[in-house]
Amino acid sequence: AGAADPARWAHETAERLRRLRPSSAGRVQAWLGQALRRPLTGLPVLALVLYAVYLVVGVFGAQTLVGLIEEGVFGRYVNPAATAFLTWAVPFALVRDFLVGEYGLITMGLTYAVAIVLPVVATFFLVFSWLEDSGYIPRLAIFSDRIFRMMGLNGKAVLPMVLGLGCDTMATMTTRILGTPKERVIAVLLLALGVPCSAQLATILGILGGISFAALATLAAVVLGQMFLVGFLAARVLPGERSDFILELPPMRWPSARNVVVKTAIRLRWYLAEAVPLFLIGTALLFVLDRTGGLDVIIAAGRPVVSGLLGLPAETAQVFVMGFLRRDYGAAGLFQLAHAGQLTGVQAVVALTVMTLFVPCVAHFLMIVREQGARVAAAILLFVTAVALGTGAGLHHVLQFIGISF
């Protein structure tokens, strides 16, 4: 009958399928999948997810695991053993300093890549793989598509932006999923400009959380406002087209432990193969700058700008320079200044805003060079520096003029 009258057979089959009642579990999955794409229900879920990500990555990964590995494994065993061995085996002080000095490949480069960034990246990839396997990430992309379209992107851009909250270096690599060169440049620019990594997030919440919610809201509003403005303008200035937003929407389900472990392992192998060498190259560059006096010159040149333009203590110049060298160093420096009483509430907001918008760290910058080329990377570096300093100066003068004190 189906072969004799295909139209009738198709109609009858569709009617039978329509009458089938899904199971209660299927109805729950369907309702949840739709609810995650609606603003009224999707926004509260997104807030809960981001808070859970912060607890796992920002607290457990960036604080607990980093403390155990950096201070325990590397601080007590790896670095002392390497220093002792090289002191005995290598007679040349320059070579020893290059390997185990203040900017040594082992004591800084390897320690940073394995003891500090790896735990953060591992916990973030674990959470990200869990969310991805559950079917939530594609729905988040659909939910945020309208927002990203204002910036010349589409919902797929939410993937590198979320990854950037763990590590911007790795997030820059994932911009390859975007369909056109224009989209990839915009995404890389926004990651470099306004997406704070886990070390910065922990510092922002640690400092401003103890001041007031208004201080935290001010920083968030300024940073997000700059990202939207820059993305909006970049979408209209940069040549090229935006790709079509085509995304497979899998059903909501409880994640498979095996899938989560496999995805996390693949991404970690990717990190170890592609990102760790960049940390070592960046450390070598820092060693050369330190030995040639370049670091001191940069810090001295930055002090008048920091004090006069931003209204911050002169010591903040060194913090910003160290933030370029290592994000956690810059974050820790601001945290120490704040807790030592050297920053007022307004100064803390200005300093953290500039730090968030400021130039990417060395490893992140080298990843931008790798993905976009030296010319684009240099242009992004100069543009982000100008936006960060201009925004910080404007925020300082506006808060001072209004007379707000957090």
LOVEX-812982 format. One line per 8 residues: their letters; for each residue x, y, z of C-alpha. Coordinates in Angstrom, 1 decimal, decimal comma. Layout:
a	X:Y:Z  ...
This chain:
agaadpar	0,0:0,0:0,0  2,9:2,3:0,8  4,4:1,7:-2,6  1,1:2,2:-4,4  0,3:5,5:-2,6  3,4:7,1:-1,0  1,5:10,3:0,0  -1,2:8,4:1,9
wahetaer	1,4:6,1:3,5  3,4:9,1:4,7  0,3:10,8:6,1  -0,8:7,7:8,0  2,7:7,2:9,4  2,9:10,8:10,6  -0,5:10,4:12,3  0,5:7,3:14,1
lrrlrpss	3,8:8,9:15,3  1,8:12,0:16,4  -0,5:9,9:18,6  2,4:8,2:20,3  2,8:9,6:23,8  6,3:10,2:25,0  7,4:8,7:28,3  7,5:11,0:31,4
agrvqawl	11,3:11,1:31,2  11,1:12,2:27,6  8,6:14,9:28,4  10,8:16,2:31,2  13,8:16,2:28,8  11,8:18,0:26,1  10,5:20,6:28,6  14,0:21,2:30,0
gqalrrpl	15,5:21,6:26,6  13,0:24,3:25,7  13,2:26,0:29,1  17,0:26,4:28,7  16,5:28,4:25,5  14,0:30,9:27,0  15,2:34,1:28,8  12,9:33,7:31,8
tglpvlal	14,1:30,3:32,7  17,4:30,2:30,9  19,0:33,1:32,7  18,6:31,7:36,3  20,0:28,3:35,1  22,9:30,1:33,4  23,6:32,0:36,7  23,6:28,7:38,6
vlyavylv	25,9:27,0:36,0  28,4:29,9:36,1  28,4:29,8:39,9  29,0:26,0:39,8  31,8:26,5:37,3  33,4:29,1:39,6  33,2:26,8:42,6  34,8:23,9:40,7
vgvfgaqt	37,4:25,9:38,6  38,0:29,1:40,6  37,9:27,5:44,1  38,8:23,9:43,8  41,0:24,1:40,7  42,6:27,5:41,0  43,0:27,5:44,8  43,0:24,0:46,3
lvglieeg	44,7:22,0:43,5  47,1:24,8:42,5  48,1:25,1:46,1  48,8:21,4:46,5  50,7:21,1:43,2  52,6:24,5:43,2  53,5:24,6:46,9  53,6:20,9:47,6
vfgryvnp	54,9:19,1:44,5  56,9:21,8:42,8  57,7:24,0:45,8  59,0:21,2:48,0  60,3:18,6:45,5  60,6:19,5:41,8  62,1:23,0:42,0  64,5:22,3:45,0
aatafltw	65,7:19,1:43,4  66,3:20,7:40,0  68,1:23,7:41,6  70,3:21,4:43,7  71,2:19,1:40,7  71,9:22,0:38,3  74,0:23,8:41,0  76,1:20,7:41,2
avpfalvr	76,2:19,8:37,5  76,3:23,1:35,7  79,2:25,5:36,4  77,8:28,4:34,5  75,7:30,8:36,5  73,9:32,2:33,5  72,8:28,7:32,4  71,6:27,8:35,9
dflvgeyg	69,6:31,0:36,1  68,1:30,4:32,7  66,8:27,0:34,0  66,1:27,5:37,7  66,4:31,3:38,3  63,6:33,8:38,9  62,6:33,6:35,3  63,9:30,0:34,8
litmglty	62,4:27,5:32,3  61,8:25,0:35,2  61,1:27,3:38,2  58,8:29,6:36,3  57,9:28,3:32,8  57,2:24,6:33,8  55,9:25,5:37,2  53,4:28,0:35,6
avaivlpv	52,3:25,6:32,9  52,0:22,5:34,9  51,4:23,6:38,6  49,3:26,7:38,1  47,5:26,6:34,7  47,1:22,8:34,2  44,9:22,3:37,3  42,7:25,2:36,3
vatfflvf	42,5:24,0:32,7  41,9:20,4:33,8  39,0:21,2:36,1  37,5:23,6:33,6  37,7:21,1:30,7  36,1:18,5:33,0  33,2:20,8:33,8  32,9:21,9:30,2
swledsgy	32,9:18,3:28,9  30,2:17,5:31,4  28,0:20,4:30,3  28,7:19,6:26,6  27,8:15,9:27,0  24,6:16,9:28,8  23,4:18,9:25,8  23,5:22,2:27,7
iprlaifs	26,3:23,9:25,7  24,4:23,9:22,3  21,4:25,3:24,0  23,5:28,0:25,6  24,8:28,8:22,1  21,2:29,2:20,9  20,2:31,2:23,9  23,1:33,7:23,4
drifrmmg	23,0:33,8:19,6  21,0:37,1:19,5  23,5:38,8:21,8  26,5:37,7:19,8  24,9:38,7:16,5  25,2:42,3:17,7  29,0:41,8:17,7  29,3:40,2:14,3
lngkavlp	29,4:36,7:15,8  26,9:33,9:16,3  26,0:31,6:19,2  29,0:29,4:18,6  31,2:32,2:20,0  29,9:31,3:23,5  32,2:28,3:23,5  35,5:30,1:23,5
mvlglgcd	34,1:32,9:25,7  33,1:30,3:28,4  36,5:28,6:28,0  38,2:31,9:28,5  36,9:32,0:32,1  39,3:29,1:32,6  42,2:30,1:30,5  42,2:32,6:27,6
tmatmttr	45,2:30,9:26,0  43,3:27,7:25,4  40,1:29,7:24,5  42,0:31,4:21,7  42,7:28,1:20,2  39,0:27,1:20,2  38,1:30,2:18,0  38,9:27,8:15,1
ilgtpker	35,4:26,5:15,4  34,0:29,8:14,1  33,2:29,9:10,4  34,9:32,9:8,9  38,2:34,8:9,5  36,3:37,9:10,5  34,5:36,0:13,3  37,8:34,5:14,5
viavllla	39,5:37,9:14,7  36,5:39,5:16,6  36,4:36,5:19,0  40,2:36,7:19,7  39,9:40,5:20,2  37,1:40,1:22,7  39,0:37,3:24,6  42,1:39,5:24,8
lgvpcsaq	40,0:42,5:25,9  37,4:41,6:28,5  37,2:37,9:29,4  39,0:37,4:32,7  40,8:34,1:33,4  40,2:32,1:36,6  43,1:33,9:38,4  41,6:37,3:37,7
latilgil	38,1:36,1:38,6  39,3:34,9:42,0  41,0:38,2:42,6  38,1:40,3:41,5  35,7:38,4:43,7  38,2:38,3:46,6  38,8:42,1:46,6  35,5:43,7:45,5
ggisfaal	33,4:41,1:47,3  34,9:42,5:50,5  34,1:46,1:49,5  30,6:46,2:48,2  28,3:44,7:45,6  28,1:48,1:43,9  31,9:48,0:43,3  31,6:44,6:41,7
atlaavvl	28,6:45,7:39,6  30,5:48,8:38,4  33,4:46,7:37,2  31,1:44,1:35,5  29,1:46,9:33,8  32,1:48,7:32,5  33,9:45,6:31,2  30,8:44,1:29,5
gqmflvgf	29,9:47,5:28,1  33,4:47,8:26,5  33,1:44,3:25,1  29,7:45,1:23,5  30,9:48,4:22,1  34,2:47,0:20,7  32,4:44,0:19,3  29,7:46,1:17,7
laarvlpg	32,2:48,5:16,1  34,5:45,7:15,0  31,6:43,9:13,3  31,0:47,0:11,2  34,6:48,0:10,5  36,4:44,7:9,8  35,8:43,3:6,3  34,2:39,9:5,8
ersdfile	31,0:38,1:6,4  29,4:36,3:9,3  28,8:32,6:8,9  25,4:30,9:9,1  24,5:29,6:12,5  23,9:25,9:12,0  24,2:23,8:15,1  23,2:20,2:16,0
lppmrwps	20,8:20,2:19,0  21,3:16,9:20,9  18,7:15,7:23,4  19,2:16,6:27,1  20,6:13,7:29,0  22,7:12,7:32,0  26,3:12,9:30,9  28,3:9,7:30,3
arnvvvkt	31,3:9,4:32,6  33,3:7,7:29,8  32,5:10,5:27,3  33,4:13,2:29,8  36,8:11,5:30,7  37,7:11,0:27,0  36,8:14,6:26,0  38,8:16,0:28,9
airlrwyl	41,8:13,8:28,2  41,8:14,8:24,5  41,7:18,5:25,4  44,4:18,2:28,0  46,7:16,4:25,5  46,0:19,3:23,2  47,0:21,8:26,0  50,2:19,9:26,8
aeavplfl	51,2:19,7:23,1  50,4:23,3:22,0  50,3:25,6:25,0  53,1:24,4:27,3  55,8:25,2:24,7  54,4:28,8:24,5  54,8:29,2:28,3  58,5:28,1:27,9
igtallfv	59,1:30,5:25,0  57,5:33,3:27,0  59,6:32,6:30,0  62,8:32,7:27,9  61,7:36,1:26,6  61,2:37,3:30,1  64,6:36,1:31,1  66,2:38,1:28,3
ldrtggld	64,2:41,2:29,2  65,3:40,9:32,8  69,0:40,4:32,1  69,0:43,3:29,6  67,2:45,7:32,0  64,1:45,9:29,8  61,7:45,1:32,6  63,0:47,9:34,8
viiaagrp	62,7:50,3:31,9  59,1:49,3:31,2  58,1:49,6:34,9  59,7:53,0:35,2  58,0:54,2:32,1  54,6:53,0:33,4  54,7:54,7:36,8  53,8:58,2:35,6
vvsgllgl	50,9:56,9:33,5  49,6:54,8:36,4  49,8:57,6:38,9  48,8:60,6:36,8  46,3:59,1:34,4  44,7:56,4:36,5  45,1:57,9:40,0  46,6:54,7:41,4
paetaqvf	49,7:54,1:43,6  53,0:54,0:41,7  53,5:50,4:42,8  50,6:49,4:40,6  52,8:49,8:37,5  54,8:46,8:38,5  51,6:44,9:39,1  50,4:45,6:35,6
vmgflrrd	53,7:44,6:34,1  53,7:41,3:36,1  50,1:40,8:34,9  51,5:40,7:31,4  54,2:38,3:32,4  51,9:36,0:34,5  48,3:36,7:35,2  48,4:35,1:38,6
ygaaglfq	51,3:37,4:39,6  49,4:40,5:38,6  46,3:39,3:40,4  48,3:38,4:43,5  50,0:41,8:43,5  46,7:43,7:43,4  45,4:41,5:46,2  48,4:42,3:48,4
lahagqlt	48,0:46,0:47,7  44,3:46,0:48,5  44,8:44,0:51,8  47,7:46,2:52,8  45,3:49,2:52,6  47,2:50,9:49,7  44,1:51,0:47,5  40,8:52,8:48,3
gvqavval	37,5:51,3:47,1  37,5:53,5:44,0  41,2:52,7:43,2  40,5:49,0:43,6  37,6:49,2:41,1  39,8:51,2:38,6  42,8:48,9:39,0  40,8:45,7:38,6
tvmtlfvp	39,0:47,2:35,6  42,3:48,1:33,9  43,7:44,7:34,8  40,7:42,9:33,3  40,8:45,0:30,1  44,6:45,1:30,0  46,9:43,2:27,5  46,9:39,4:27,6
cvahflmi	49,6:37,5:29,3  52,7:36,4:27,4  51,4:32,9:26,7  48,0:34,2:25,5  49,8:36,8:23,3  52,0:34,1:21,7  48,8:32,0:21,0  47,3:35,0:19,3
vreqgarv	50,4:35,3:17,1  50,1:31,6:16,3  46,4:31,8:15,4  46,3:35,2:13,7  49,8:36,2:12,8  52,2:38,8:14,2  50,6:41,8:12,5  47,1:41,1:13,9
aaaillfv	48,5:40,2:17,3  50,5:43,5:17,5  47,4:45,5:16,4  45,3:43,7:19,1  47,9:44,4:21,7  48,1:48,1:21,0  44,3:48,5:20,7  43,6:46,6:24,0
tavalgtg	46,3:48,7:25,8  44,7:51,9:24,6  41,2:50,8:25,5  42,3:49,6:29,0  44,1:52,8:29,9  41,4:55,1:28,3  38,7:53,2:30,2  40,6:53,3:33,4
aglhhvlq	41,3:57,0:33,1  37,6:57,8:32,3  36,3:55,6:35,1  38,7:57,3:37,6  37,6:60,8:36,6  33,9:60,0:36,4  33,9:58,4:39,9  36,0:61,3:41,3
figisf	33,6:63,9:39,7  30,5:62,1:41,0  32,0:61,7:44,4  31,3:58,0:44,7  33,2:56,1:47,3  32,7:52,3:47,6
